[in-house]
Every structure is written in structure tokens, then in C-alpha cells.
């Protein structure tokens, strides 16, 4: 007679444990530029970073929703910058720093010359133009 081992500890949380309407709430908030932290707190009732990452890895529906949320969030921030081009009260410095930190925007840098002067070569076509 063999005894079956019972699982130890609490059962793993799944999508069924998330609040009702979690997906719609995540998509709605991200369309307003919400960060992953805001989604975890406001849409998912304060789930941990660890649970967030595990659900991304183990639950295809959750992973796809997070990808859609990232796109919606990025779109909101880009649109916000674009639509405020003529708004003198808009903080472009704050917007730009947000884009660099949140979306890994970088300033273009020349990594090919190591500071040396670069000779420019101009090729002419067959007619010498």
C-alpha cells in the first residue's frame, strides 16, 4: 500500500485567481500610458512582480495581453509627445526622460570612429556628377 504525497504549501495562482475583467482593465489602463506597476496594482489587485513574471512565462493569454499592453502604453506616450509639439507648457524634458527610461530610447552616438576624424569619400557617377 503506497501513500500518495500531497502537495506542500498553497496551490499556484492561475488566471482564474485574477480579478474579474483583468484583461479589459489592463488594456484600458495601458491605453492611457499606465506602467506595468500600475497594471499590477490597479488592474490585478496588487499582484507581486514574481507572480507577474511567472504568469507571463506560463500563461500564453496573459503573455499576449502584456505584449498588447506594452504596445498600447508606448503608443500613448509617443502620441502624447507628438500632439503636444506646439504646447509651450508641455514638459519635453520630462517626456523625453520618460521615453529613455521606460522604452530604452537612447541618444544616437558614433561608436565607429573612436573620436578620430572621419574622411568623407564622395563617389561620382559615370557622368562625373
Protein Blocks (a to p, Z undefined) as FASTA:
>chain_A
ZZddddedjddddfklpcehklmmmmmmmmnopafklmmmmmnoopafklmmmmmmmmmk
lmmmmmmmmmmmmmmmmmmmmmmmmmmkbcfklmmmmmmmmnopacdddfklnopacddd
ddddfkoZZ
